[in-house]
């Protein structure tokens, strides 16, 4: 029974980290990109869509998302290098 509990605990940890890093980081990056979009204003005289500039708050959210993604990637690289690439 202890082996099953240990295996289930390990499996849960692998699934949680996989969801966080496998889907979470790209989702956070997408939120950052979406935050940088100010919204459509209309069409200019050349027939091209014009967009508004994002607000300062939206830019702060975007840069925060990008900083977290870059930090996690850098931490992963550091862990790989420190552990000898294994």
N, C-alpha and C positions, 0 to 999 in steps of 0.2 A: 504494500500500500504506500509506503514511503517513496518507493521508486516512481510510482505513478504521479504522486504529488510533486515530486522534484521535476519530473519530465514536463508536467503540465505548467509548472511555474516557469521553466526555461522556455517552453514554447510560447507562453504568454509574453515573455520579455522580448523574444525575437519578433513576434508579430507587432508589438507596440513600437519597437525601434524601427522596424520596416515601414510601418505606416507613417511614423513621424518623419523619417528621413526620406523614404521612398516617395511619399505623396505629399507630405507636409511642406517640405522645402520648395518644391515646384509650385505648390498652391500659394505659399507666402510670396514667392517671386511674382506670381500672377497678380496677387493683390497689390503688390508694389507697382506693377505696370499699369493696372487699372486705376490706381490712385493718381498716376501722372496724367491721365486723360482728363482734360477739362470739360469736355462735352461739346457736342456739335452745335454750331451757331446757325448754319445755313449754307447757302451756296453763293459764291462770289460771282463777279461779272464774267469770269472765264468758265463757269460751270463746275468749279471744284469745291468740294466741301471744306468749310472753314471750321476751326475748332477754337474754343476758348482756352485761355491759359489756366492751368490748375491753381487753386488757392494755395496759400502758404501752408495751411493745415494739411491739405492733400499731399503736398510735396514733402512735408515732414513725415507723414505716414509712409510714403513711398521710400524715402531714404532710410527710414527705420527698418522697413522690411528688407531692403537690400543689405543693410548693415548686418542684420541677423543672419541672412543667407551667407554672406561672405565670411562672417565669424565662424559659422558652423563648418563651412568648407575648409577654412584655415585650420580650425581645431582638428578636423579629420586628417589633414595633411601632417600636422605636427604629431598626432598620435601614431600615424604610420611610420614617420621618420624615427621617432623615439623608440618604437618597438622593433626597429630593424627591418621594416618592410614586410613583416609576416602577419 
